[in-house]
Amino acid sequence: MNNTIIRIFSMSLLMVAPSIPAAGQEIMSGEAEIYDLDASRAGNSLNVAMSLDITALTVGGDETVILTPVIEKGDRSIDLPPVEIRGRRAYMHYLRNGEQPITDNAARTARSVRRWQRLGKEQRIDYSAAVPFERWMRGATLAIREESCGCDDTPLALGTTQVGRVLHTPYTPQFVISFVEPEPEPVKTREESFSAYINFKVDKHDILVDYKDNAAELAAITESVNRVGEDSDLTITSISIDGWASPEAPESYNLALSQRRADALAEYIADNTDTGDALITAKGHGEDWVNFRAYAVALPQLLDREKVLAIIDDGAMSLDEKDAALVKLIPPTIYHRLIGEIYPRLRRNDYRIVYNVRSFDVQEARAMFDSAPKKLSLSEMYLVAGLYEKGSAEYNHVMEVAARTYPTEVAAAVNAAAVMIEAGDYDGALALLEKAPSTAPVLNAQGLAYARRGDIGKAREAWTQAAQQASADAKHNLAELEKSME
């Protein structure tokens, strides 16, 4: 009985890498040689092809050499159709008698055996086979199992030679995130809001500059108005004042008192700034029970807090009845803390300055970008970004400032998140996107951040929601994700 040797001479690098040197690895005397080994994936199939040169292989007249390509990894393996190379008498015996081929046993019934006669001259066999591709095959070994048998048809194992390794290069998905153009802003309207705590004498609405710390409070009010009014880039369009009172008097009285005090502040602003009184409106709202509740929740070590909150939340009681119930709380120190620590914070005037900002060209916008970003629209900010190379530190800085200035704007959030994702800051991008409404572009950006972070489940969920909102980017990304998971 002669024995075999397998040698590899050339191969495709599409999916197979050599595991033995080109000169071959001798097992025993006599040799078979493998040329042009190729394994490639086509759809759901793994195709294996090779040229098996048996010119130097010695096979006895009654002998059959069986070469079985095997894909194996760990405890999993799959046999490809084996090759039977028969000596002259063994092959003729097979043709005359049609006996069951040696390799057609129960374990190999699904494999078609390829049979050749050893002709005793230069001889090359072209081999090809295909099996369904399975994920476990990535990184598996491609080997040739060698067996031989003689007259008794009992295969004798000669060994297994590794001839390659199945290298599956995972599909690299090409996810996309499109730049979001900001909504046009023909008129740039901005506003600034403040709270003023002016001290009034009991039941009075006259503003006394020298009373308690009113001088500093009033100076802050006029400074905030003048700062806007004196800026040549800005034009005040309105100032609105909302007056509030604490609950310790009847509700109707407090409503009227809050109106008188709001009117007094409106008059003071008109008299002490260049803003005409036609642009100033004042409205009294009476008692502020919403903030009263919030302050009560936060008041440190407030005794019987739940009783206080129960009175505030009682929808069946009038405001005057609530006030009376708070006065009756036992011990009296509960109410004393309320009127001493919470009520003064409720007596205030909130005021809002609304103004328009002129438009700027790109050079003006660049000059004021870091000092006064709120004066710029998103479109003007992106004109500044266009002055720099995309991905540069300057470009990324513009995107970051835009998102910080307009955190709830979809365009600002998505475009800045794209920069952060590119830089590998996936958590930062997600935190930024959480502040924006859940529109399709925001959901698509969230999906990309999750995918890059490795959270495939959340990525698929975000992209699915975006796709339901007709996002072409999200539909593309879902398809790419599925390709990568095959």
Backbone torsions as a table, in degrees:
resi	resn	phi	psi	omega
1	MET	NA	127.9	177.9
2	ASN	-91.9	163.4	-177.4
3	ASN	-123.1	171.7	-169.3
4	THR	-121.9	160.9	170.5
5	ILE	-137.9	139.7	179.8
6	ILE	-108.8	131.0	176.4
7	ARG	-129.4	143.1	178.5
8	ILE	-108.2	134.0	-179.1
9	PHE	-114.8	-34.5	176.7
10	SER	-154.7	157.5	-178.4
11	MET	-159.7	158.2	173.8
12	SER	-78.9	144.7	179.1
13	LEU	-98.6	13.8	-177.8
14	LEU	-63.1	-48.7	-179.3
15	MET	-138.5	-0.1	-176.4
16	VAL	-121.2	133.7	173.7
17	ALA	-116.7	145.1	-177.7
18	PRO	-69.0	145.0	173.6
19	SER	-116.7	-2.5	172.9
20	ILE	-133.5	156.8	-179.1
21	PRO	-68.8	160.3	-176.1
22	ALA	-61.6	-27.5	-178.6
23	ALA	-73.4	-10.3	176.4
24	GLY	94.4	165.7	178.7
25	GLN	-125.6	113.7	-174.2
26	GLU	-73.4	131.6	173.9
27	ILE	-102.6	-55.8	174.7
28	MET	-146.2	-171.3	-177.8
29	SER	-73.2	157.4	-174.8
30	GLY	81.7	152.3	-178.0
31	GLU	-151.4	148.8	167.4
32	ALA	-117.6	148.0	-175.8
33	GLU	-124.8	139.6	179.0
34	ILE	-106.0	127.8	175.2
35	TYR	-118.1	153.6	169.6
36	ASP	52.0	46.3	176.5
37	LEU	-68.2	129.4	-177.2
38	ASP	-142.1	129.5	172.3
39	ALA	-132.7	126.5	-178.5
40	SER	-145.0	148.8	-179.7
41	ARG	-92.0	131.7	175.5
42	ALA	-128.3	102.6	-176.5
43	GLY	65.4	-120.2	-179.0
44	ASN	-99.4	13.5	-178.3
45	SER	-115.5	147.7	169.3
46	LEU	-106.5	114.8	-178.2
47	ASN	-100.5	129.9	179.1
48	VAL	-118.8	130.7	178.3
49	ALA	-138.4	147.4	177.7
50	MET	-161.7	164.8	173.1
51	SER	-114.7	119.2	-175.4
52	LEU	-103.0	108.9	180.0
53	ASP	-92.3	114.7	-178.3
54	ILE	-111.0	20.5	-178.1
55	THR	-55.5	-40.8	-176.1
56	ALA	-94.5	4.6	-177.8
57	LEU	-83.5	126.4	179.5
58	THR	-95.7	123.5	179.1
59	VAL	-128.4	124.2	-179.9
60	GLY	-65.0	159.9	-176.5
61	GLY	-59.8	-35.6	-179.7
62	ASP	-100.6	10.9	-172.8
63	GLU	-100.2	150.6	170.8
64	THR	-126.9	124.1	175.0
65	VAL	-99.5	128.9	-177.8
66	ILE	-113.2	120.7	177.4
67	LEU	-115.6	116.1	-176.1
68	THR	-117.2	111.3	172.6
69	PRO	-65.8	134.6	-176.6
70	VAL	-131.9	132.7	170.0
71	ILE	-102.7	122.8	-174.4
72	GLU	-142.6	145.8	176.8
73	LYS	-156.8	120.7	-177.8
74	GLY	59.4	-127.3	-179.4
75	ASP	-96.4	13.6	179.3
76	ARG	-113.5	142.3	177.9
77	SER	-158.1	160.5	175.6
78	ILE	-145.9	131.6	178.7
79	ASP	-86.9	135.7	168.6
80	LEU	-87.7	166.2	179.6
81	PRO	-54.4	128.7	-178.0
82	PRO	-79.0	162.1	175.4
83	VAL	-110.2	124.9	173.7
84	GLU	-104.5	122.1	177.7
85	ILE	-112.6	110.5	-171.0
86	ARG	-105.8	145.3	170.2
87	GLY	-67.5	169.4	-173.0
88	ARG	-58.7	-51.4	-177.1
89	ARG	-67.0	-38.6	179.1
90	ALA	-64.2	-39.1	-178.5
91	TYR	-70.2	-42.1	178.5
92	MET	-65.1	-39.7	176.8
93	HIS	-58.5	-42.6	178.4
94	TYR	-62.0	-44.5	-178.2
95	LEU	-65.8	-39.3	-177.9
96	ARG	-73.0	-40.3	-171.1
97	ASN	-102.2	-17.7	179.3
98	GLY	58.7	33.7	-178.1
99	GLU	-67.9	161.8	177.9
100	GLN	-60.3	128.6	178.1
101	PRO	-59.0	149.6	-176.4
102	ILE	-55.5	-38.2	-174.5
103	THR	-91.0	1.3	176.4
104	ASP	-88.0	71.2	175.0
105	ASN	-111.6	-178.7	-172.3
106	ALA	-59.0	-31.1	-177.7
107	ALA	-78.5	-11.1	-172.8
108	ARG	-127.3	17.9	-175.1
109	THR	-64.3	-24.9	-179.3
110	ALA	-84.7	-2.8	-176.9
111	ARG	-107.4	132.5	176.7
112	SER	-85.8	121.1	-178.5
113	VAL	-79.2	136.1	175.3
114	ARG	-103.7	122.5	-173.1
115	ARG	-118.2	135.9	175.7
116	TRP	-136.5	153.8	171.9
117	GLN	-94.0	136.2	173.6
118	ARG	-73.8	117.2	-171.6
119	LEU	-90.8	-9.2	178.9
120	GLY	76.3	22.2	176.2
121	LYS	-144.2	-175.4	178.0
122	GLU	-57.5	127.0	-173.0
123	GLN	-149.7	127.8	178.7
124	ARG	-129.5	135.2	-178.1
125	ILE	-112.2	124.1	174.9
126	ASP	-88.1	125.8	-173.9
127	TYR	-120.5	138.5	172.2
128	SER	-150.3	147.6	179.2
129	ALA	-158.0	158.7	178.7
130	ALA	-138.6	140.4	175.7
131	VAL	-133.4	154.4	176.1
132	PRO	-60.6	131.9	179.3
133	PHE	-77.7	133.0	176.2
134	GLU	-125.0	151.9	-173.1
135	ARG	-61.2	-29.8	-178.3
136	TRP	-66.0	-18.0	-177.8
137	MET	-72.4	-14.8	177.9
138	ARG	-61.8	121.7	-179.7
139	GLY	81.7	5.9	179.8
140	ALA	-73.5	162.9	178.5
141	THR	-92.8	137.2	170.7
142	LEU	-101.1	119.3	-174.8
143	ALA	-130.5	164.0	173.4
144	ILE	-115.7	117.1	175.7
145	ARG	-88.8	129.1	-174.4
146	GLU	-111.9	127.4	178.0
147	GLU	-136.5	159.2	178.0
148	SER	-145.3	147.3	175.7
149	CYS	-145.9	156.6	-178.4
150	GLY	-115.5	-134.8	-172.7
151	CYS	-67.3	-29.6	-176.1
152	ASP	-86.0	3.9	177.3
153	ASP	57.7	23.1	177.4
154	THR	-100.5	111.3	-176.7
155	PRO	-63.4	138.7	175.8
156	LEU	-112.5	120.9	-178.5
157	ALA	-70.5	128.5	177.9
158	LEU	-102.6	-18.5	-179.6
159	GLY	136.4	178.1	179.3
160	THR	-131.0	131.0	179.4
161	THR	-113.0	123.4	175.7
162	GLN	-74.7	128.5	-178.7
163	VAL	-116.2	-7.5	179.1
164	GLY	179.7	175.6	177.1
165	ARG	-130.8	131.5	179.1
166	VAL	-73.7	114.4	-179.4
167	LEU	-109.0	107.4	176.7
168	HIS	-96.3	117.2	175.7
169	THR	-86.3	112.0	-177.3
170	PRO	-58.2	147.0	178.4
171	TYR	-65.4	130.4	178.4
172	THR	-93.3	109.3	-176.6
173	PRO	-68.6	143.5	178.0
174	GLN	-105.2	83.0	-179.9
175	PHE	-75.5	150.7	-178.7
176	VAL	-127.6	150.4	172.1
177	ILE	-144.8	115.5	-174.1
178	SER	-85.2	144.4	174.0
179	PHE	-63.5	134.4	-178.2
180	VAL	-100.5	119.7	177.2
181	GLU	-74.0	134.8	179.7
182	PRO	-70.4	154.4	175.4
183	GLU	-64.9	140.0	179.0
184	PRO	-62.7	146.1	-179.0
185	GLU	-131.0	78.8	-177.1
186	PRO	-57.1	-38.4	176.9
187	VAL	-121.3	119.4	-179.5
188	LYS	-85.9	103.5	180.0
189	THR	-104.2	128.8	179.3
190	ARG	-127.5	165.4	175.2
191	GLU	-149.5	153.8	175.4
192	GLU	-130.1	134.8	-176.1
193	SER	-118.6	142.9	-178.1
194	PHE	-142.2	163.9	171.7
195	SER	-122.4	132.8	-179.3
196	ALA	-114.3	128.3	179.0
197	TYR	-110.3	86.2	-179.1
198	ILE	-92.6	135.1	179.5
199	ASN	-86.3	125.3	174.6
200	PHE	-115.3	150.5	171.7
201	LYS	-70.0	157.5	-174.9
202	VAL	-53.5	128.4	177.5
203	ASP	65.5	10.8	-178.0
204	LYS	-108.6	160.3	177.2
205	HIS	-126.9	2.5	179.1
206	ASP	-70.6	134.4	177.8
207	ILE	-87.9	117.6	-180.0
208	LEU	-108.9	111.5	-175.2
209	VAL	-61.2	-38.1	-174.9
210	ASP	-89.6	6.4	-177.0
211	TYR	-86.7	121.3	-179.4
212	LYS	51.4	-128.1	-177.6
213	ASP	-102.9	29.7	-178.2
214	ASN	-63.3	-33.2	-176.0
215	ALA	-58.1	-46.2	-179.9
216	ALA	-68.1	-39.9	-179.2
217	GLU	-65.8	-43.0	-179.6
218	LEU	-69.3	-35.0	176.9
219	ALA	-63.1	-38.9	178.8
220	ALA	-65.8	-36.3	179.7
221	ILE	-66.6	-50.4	-178.8
222	THR	-64.7	-34.9	179.5
223	GLU	-64.7	-42.1	-178.8
224	SER	-66.7	-36.6	178.4
225	VAL	-71.9	-46.3	-178.1
226	ASN	-65.0	-34.3	-179.4
227	ARG	-60.5	-39.7	177.7
228	VAL	-75.9	-45.5	-175.3
229	GLY	-65.7	-29.5	-177.6
230	GLU	-90.8	-3.4	177.8
231	ASP	-82.5	118.6	-176.1
232	SER	-65.8	-15.9	178.3
233	ASP	-83.7	-11.4	-171.8
234	LEU	-119.7	150.2	175.8
235	THR	-134.4	115.4	179.4
236	ILE	-68.4	129.9	177.9
237	THR	-106.8	-23.5	177.3
238	SER	-168.5	154.0	169.3
239	ILE	-130.4	121.1	179.3
240	SER	-112.9	139.2	-178.1
241	ILE	-121.7	129.7	177.3
242	ASP	-116.5	116.8	-178.7
243	GLY	-95.1	141.3	-178.8
244	TRP	-132.5	153.9	-179.1
245	ALA	-131.7	165.4	174.7
246	SER	-93.3	165.2	-167.2
247	PRO	-85.7	4.8	-166.6
248	GLU	-77.2	0.4	174.7
249	ALA	-119.5	173.3	177.9
250	PRO	-57.0	148.7	-175.8
251	GLU	-58.9	-44.5	-177.6
252	SER	-64.1	-38.4	179.8
253	TYR	-66.0	-44.4	-178.7
254	ASN	-65.0	-33.6	176.8
255	LEU	-63.5	-46.1	179.8
256	ALA	-66.7	-40.5	-179.3
257	LEU	-64.2	-41.3	179.4
258	SER	-64.7	-32.7	177.5
259	GLN	-68.6	-44.4	-179.0
260	ARG	-62.9	-40.7	-178.9
261	ARG	-70.9	-36.8	175.0
262	ALA	-64.4	-41.0	176.9
263	ASP	-61.9	-38.8	-179.7
264	ALA	-63.7	-40.5	178.2
265	LEU	-67.5	-38.8	177.6
266	ALA	-60.2	-43.2	178.6
267	GLU	-64.6	-40.2	-179.7
268	TYR	-63.6	-43.6	179.6
269	ILE	-63.3	-42.6	179.8
270	ALA	-63.8	-35.8	-178.0
271	ASP	-78.7	-23.5	-171.2
272	ASN	-116.1	6.5	173.9
273	THR	-135.1	176.8	178.6
274	ASP	-88.8	9.0	178.7
275	THR	-82.6	123.6	179.6
276	GLY	-69.4	149.6	-177.2
277	ASP	-65.6	-15.9	178.6
278	ALA	-67.4	-23.5	-179.2
279	LEU	-90.0	-3.2	-173.3
280	ILE	-109.5	129.2	175.5
281	THR	-123.2	150.8	-179.3
282	ALA	-136.3	138.8	178.7
283	LYS	-142.7	129.7	176.0
284	GLY	-92.0	137.1	-177.4
285	HIS	-113.1	-2.4	179.2
286	GLY	76.8	-141.6	-172.2
287	GLU	-77.7	138.9	-177.2
288	ASP	-103.6	85.5	-177.4
289	TRP	-81.8	-21.5	178.1
290	VAL	-64.7	-51.4	178.0
291	ASN	-71.6	-28.4	175.6
292	PHE	-56.5	-47.4	-179.7
293	ARG	-63.3	-44.8	-179.3
294	ALA	-60.6	-42.3	179.6
295	TYR	-68.0	-36.2	179.1
296	ALA	-64.8	-39.9	178.2
297	VAL	-61.6	-37.4	-175.0
298	ALA	-90.6	-7.0	-176.7
299	LEU	-69.6	119.9	-175.2
300	PRO	-61.3	131.2	171.8
301	GLN	52.9	39.8	176.1
302	LEU	-70.9	123.5	-178.8
303	LEU	-68.0	136.3	179.3
304	ASP	52.7	45.8	-179.4
305	ARG	-56.0	-40.6	-177.6
306	GLU	-62.9	-34.8	177.2
307	LYS	-66.7	-40.8	178.9
308	VAL	-62.5	-46.6	-179.0
309	LEU	-66.3	-35.3	178.7
310	ALA	-63.2	-38.4	177.6
311	ILE	-67.7	-44.9	-179.5
312	ILE	-61.1	-37.4	-174.9
313	ASP	-87.4	-5.8	-176.2
314	ASP	-68.4	107.9	-178.0
315	GLY	-75.7	-12.8	-178.8
316	ALA	-86.1	-16.4	-176.7
317	MET	-93.1	145.4	171.7
318	SER	-75.7	167.3	180.0
319	LEU	-64.1	-36.8	178.8
320	ASP	-67.1	-36.6	177.3
321	GLU	-67.3	-37.6	176.5
322	LYS	-62.9	-44.4	180.0
323	ASP	-60.6	-42.1	-180.0
324	ALA	-65.8	-38.3	-179.9
325	ALA	-67.2	-36.0	177.7
326	LEU	-66.2	-38.3	179.6
327	VAL	-62.5	-32.6	-175.2
328	LYS	-84.8	-1.7	-178.8
329	LEU	-61.0	140.9	178.8
330	ILE	-114.3	130.8	0.5
331	PRO	-77.0	161.6	-177.7
332	PRO	-61.5	-18.8	-179.3
333	THR	-62.4	-22.4	177.4
334	ILE	-62.0	-51.2	-178.4
335	TYR	-67.4	-36.0	180.0
336	HIS	-61.3	-38.1	178.0
337	ARG	-67.9	-37.6	179.3
338	LEU	-62.2	-48.7	-176.1
339	ILE	-75.2	-21.4	-179.6
340	GLY	-89.5	-31.1	-172.8
341	GLU	-113.9	-22.5	-178.1
342	ILE	-109.3	-46.1	-173.2
343	TYR	-57.6	-40.3	179.2
344	PRO	-60.3	-28.6	-179.2
345	ARG	-77.5	-19.0	178.9
346	LEU	-82.8	-24.3	-178.6
347	ARG	-86.3	95.8	-173.6
348	ARG	-154.9	170.1	172.4
349	ASN	-124.3	116.5	173.0
350	ASP	-87.6	135.3	177.5
351	TYR	-133.7	145.3	-175.2
352	ARG	-127.4	126.3	178.3
353	ILE	-102.4	118.8	-180.0
354	VAL	-108.8	133.5	-177.2
355	TYR	-149.2	159.6	174.9
356	ASN	-102.1	149.7	179.9
357	VAL	-116.2	135.2	179.1
358	ARG	-69.1	165.1	177.7
359	SER	-83.1	154.8	-178.4
360	PHE	-128.3	146.0	171.4
361	ASP	-81.4	173.5	-170.7
362	VAL	-63.5	-35.3	-179.7
363	GLN	-71.1	-39.5	175.5
364	GLU	-63.5	-41.9	-179.0
365	ALA	-63.0	-41.5	179.2
366	ARG	-64.6	-38.3	-177.4
367	ALA	-65.6	-33.4	-176.3
368	MET	-104.5	5.1	-170.4
369	PHE	-55.2	-48.7	-176.6
370	ASP	-83.7	-25.5	-176.2
371	SER	-87.1	-31.3	-177.1
372	ALA	-145.1	60.3	-176.5
373	PRO	-62.4	-28.1	-178.1
374	LYS	-66.6	-18.9	177.5
375	LYS	-74.1	-17.3	-174.7
376	LEU	-95.6	142.6	170.3
377	SER	-79.1	167.3	175.8
378	LEU	-61.6	-38.8	179.0
379	SER	-60.8	-41.4	178.8
380	GLU	-67.3	-36.8	177.0
381	MET	-63.4	-40.7	-178.4
382	TYR	-72.8	-24.3	170.9
383	LEU	-63.9	-39.0	176.7
384	VAL	-64.9	-43.0	179.2
385	ALA	-59.2	-34.6	-179.5
386	GLY	-66.1	-13.2	176.7
387	LEU	-76.2	-13.4	-175.2
388	TYR	-116.9	159.8	177.0
389	GLU	-69.7	134.3	179.5
390	LYS	-59.6	131.9	-178.7
391	GLY	91.4	-8.1	178.3
392	SER	-74.3	165.6	-180.0
393	ALA	-61.3	-37.5	-179.6
394	GLU	-67.8	-42.9	178.7
395	TYR	-61.9	-47.9	-179.2
396	ASN	-62.7	-34.6	178.1
397	HIS	-63.4	-42.5	178.3
398	VAL	-60.8	-44.2	-180.0
399	MET	-61.6	-41.5	-178.2
400	GLU	-67.1	-43.7	179.6
401	VAL	-65.9	-39.6	178.7
402	ALA	-59.7	-43.8	179.7
403	ALA	-68.2	-37.5	179.0
404	ARG	-68.9	-34.7	-179.2
405	THR	-76.5	-36.5	-178.1
406	TYR	-125.9	68.4	-172.0
407	PRO	-65.2	-23.6	-178.4
408	THR	-97.9	1.6	178.1
409	GLU	-83.0	127.5	-176.8
410	VAL	-58.1	-47.5	-177.4
411	ALA	-60.2	-45.8	-178.0
412	ALA	-63.6	-43.3	-177.4
413	ALA	-67.2	-46.7	-176.0
414	VAL	-67.4	-44.9	-176.7
415	ASN	-67.1	-39.4	177.1
416	ALA	-70.0	-37.7	178.2
417	ALA	-62.1	-37.4	178.7
418	ALA	-60.8	-39.4	178.4
419	VAL	-66.0	-42.2	-178.6
420	MET	-67.9	-38.1	178.2
421	ILE	-64.0	-42.5	178.9
422	GLU	-60.5	-33.3	-179.8
423	ALA	-84.2	-3.7	179.0
424	GLY	89.9	6.6	-179.8
425	ASP	-93.2	74.9	-174.6
426	TYR	-71.8	-40.6	179.2
427	ASP	-65.8	-39.7	177.7
428	GLY	-62.9	-40.3	178.5
429	ALA	-63.7	-42.6	180.0
430	LEU	-65.3	-40.3	177.9
431	ALA	-62.8	-38.3	178.7
432	LEU	-67.2	-43.7	-177.0
433	LEU	-68.8	-25.3	179.7
434	GLU	-63.0	-23.3	-178.1
435	LYS	-81.3	-15.0	-177.0
436	ALA	-96.8	155.4	177.4
437	PRO	-63.7	153.3	-174.1
438	SER	-81.4	65.2	174.8
439	THR	-84.3	171.4	-179.3
440	ALA	-58.3	-45.2	178.9
441	PRO	-62.3	-37.0	179.0
442	VAL	-67.0	-45.1	179.2
443	LEU	-63.3	-38.7	178.7
444	ASN	-64.2	-41.6	178.3
445	ALA	-65.5	-39.4	176.6
446	GLN	-61.8	-42.5	178.5
447	GLY	-59.3	-40.3	180.0
448	LEU	-66.7	-42.0	178.6
449	ALA	-62.2	-42.8	178.2
450	TYR	-63.6	-43.6	-178.6
451	ALA	-62.3	-44.7	-179.7
452	ARG	-65.9	-29.1	178.8
453	ARG	-79.4	-12.8	179.4
454	GLY	96.7	5.1	179.4
455	ASP	-92.8	81.2	-172.4
456	ILE	-66.2	-36.9	-179.6
457	GLY	-61.0	-46.9	179.6
458	LYS	-69.7	-33.0	177.3
459	ALA	-63.1	-46.9	179.9
460	ARG	-62.4	-40.0	-179.7
461	GLU	-63.8	-46.1	-179.6
462	ALA	-64.5	-44.3	-179.5
463	TRP	-66.7	-34.3	178.0
464	THR	-63.9	-43.4	178.1
465	GLN	-63.1	-41.7	179.3
466	ALA	-66.5	-39.7	178.7
467	ALA	-63.2	-34.0	176.9
468	GLN	-66.9	-19.2	174.8
469	GLN	-96.8	19.5	174.7
470	ALA	68.5	32.2	176.7
471	SER	-80.2	115.9	177.8
472	ALA	-65.7	-37.9	178.3
473	ASP	-60.6	-44.7	-178.0
474	ALA	-66.2	-39.8	177.7
475	LYS	-62.2	-42.4	177.2
476	HIS	-61.9	-44.8	-177.2
477	ASN	-66.3	-36.5	176.4
478	LEU	-62.7	-43.6	179.4
479	ALA	-63.5	-41.3	177.9
480	GLU	-64.7	-38.5	178.8
481	LEU	-62.8	-43.6	-179.7
482	GLU	-65.2	-38.4	176.4
483	LYS	-59.5	-43.0	-177.8
484	SER	-69.6	-21.1	-178.6
485	MET	-92.6	-5.7	-179.0
486	GLU	-65.4	NA	NA
